[in-house]
Amino acid sequence: MSSDQEAGRPPVVERANVALIPEAAQAIDKLQQRTGLKKVDLVNRALLIYEFIDAEMRGGSQILLRDSEGRDQLVKIFM
């Protein structure tokens, strides 16, 4: 059994070598500090979220954020 499977992660299906723009590299650093997750886990999660949002928006949905006081804010995402 691989260490990924032992850690509860799905097996690797495809590998990608990606060059990050400075803003993306900073975002990963911030997320690693806040979450303690590995870069590979953050990139996988980001791609899953991006695909979900893209599919929802293409289907006509809007993205809303609700703050802790219950106020909604429409999020404009340009894809």
C-alpha positions as CSV (number, residue, x, y, z in Angstrom):
1,M,0.0,0.0,0.0
2,S,1.4,3.5,-0.9
3,S,1.8,6.3,1.6
4,D,-1.0,8.2,-0.2
5,Q,-3.4,5.4,0.3
6,E,-2.3,5.0,3.9
7,A,-3.0,8.7,4.5
8,G,-6.5,8.4,3.1
9,R,-5.8,10.2,-0.2
10,P,-6.8,8.7,-3.6
11,P,-4.1,7.2,-5.7
12,V,-2.3,9.4,-8.2
13,V,-3.8,9.3,-11.6
14,E,-1.8,12.1,-13.3
15,R,1.2,14.2,-12.5
16,A,1.7,17.8,-13.7
17,N,4.6,20.1,-13.4
18,V,3.2,23.6,-13.1
19,A,4.9,27.0,-13.1
20,L,3.1,29.4,-10.7
21,I,2.7,33.1,-11.1
22,P,3.9,35.1,-8.1
23,E,0.4,35.7,-6.8
24,A,-0.5,32.0,-7.0
25,A,2.8,31.1,-5.2
26,Q,2.0,33.6,-2.4
27,A,-1.6,32.2,-2.1
28,I,-0.2,28.7,-1.7
29,D,2.2,29.9,1.0
30,K,-0.6,31.7,2.9
31,L,-2.8,28.7,2.6
32,Q,-0.1,26.3,3.8
33,Q,0.5,28.5,6.9
34,R,-3.2,28.7,7.7
35,T,-4.1,25.0,7.0
36,G,-0.9,23.0,7.3
37,L,-1.8,21.2,4.1
38,K,0.8,20.2,1.5
39,K,1.0,22.1,-1.8
40,V,-0.3,19.1,-3.8
41,D,-3.4,18.9,-1.6
42,L,-4.0,22.6,-1.9
43,V,-3.7,22.5,-5.7
44,N,-6.0,19.5,-6.0
45,R,-8.6,21.2,-3.8
46,A,-8.3,24.4,-5.8
47,L,-8.9,22.6,-9.0
48,L,-11.9,20.8,-7.7
49,I,-13.4,24.0,-6.4
50,Y,-12.7,25.8,-9.7
51,E,-14.4,23.1,-11.7
52,F,-17.4,23.1,-9.5
53,I,-17.8,26.9,-9.7
54,D,-17.2,27.0,-13.5
55,A,-19.9,24.3,-14.0
56,E,-22.4,26.0,-11.7
57,M,-21.9,29.4,-13.4
58,R,-22.2,27.9,-16.9
59,G,-25.4,26.4,-15.7
60,G,-26.8,29.8,-14.8
61,S,-26.0,29.9,-11.0
62,Q,-24.6,32.9,-9.2
63,I,-22.0,32.8,-6.4
64,L,-23.0,34.4,-3.1
65,L,-21.0,34.9,0.1
66,R,-22.7,35.3,3.4
67,D,-20.8,37.0,6.2
68,S,-21.0,36.1,9.8
69,E,-23.9,38.7,10.3
70,G,-26.0,37.1,7.6
71,R,-25.4,39.7,4.9
72,D,-25.1,38.3,1.3
73,Q,-22.7,39.6,-1.3
74,L,-22.8,38.6,-4.9
75,V,-19.4,37.5,-6.2
76,K,-18.4,38.4,-9.7
77,I,-16.1,35.9,-11.2
78,F,-14.8,36.4,-14.7
79,M,-14.0,33.1,-16.4
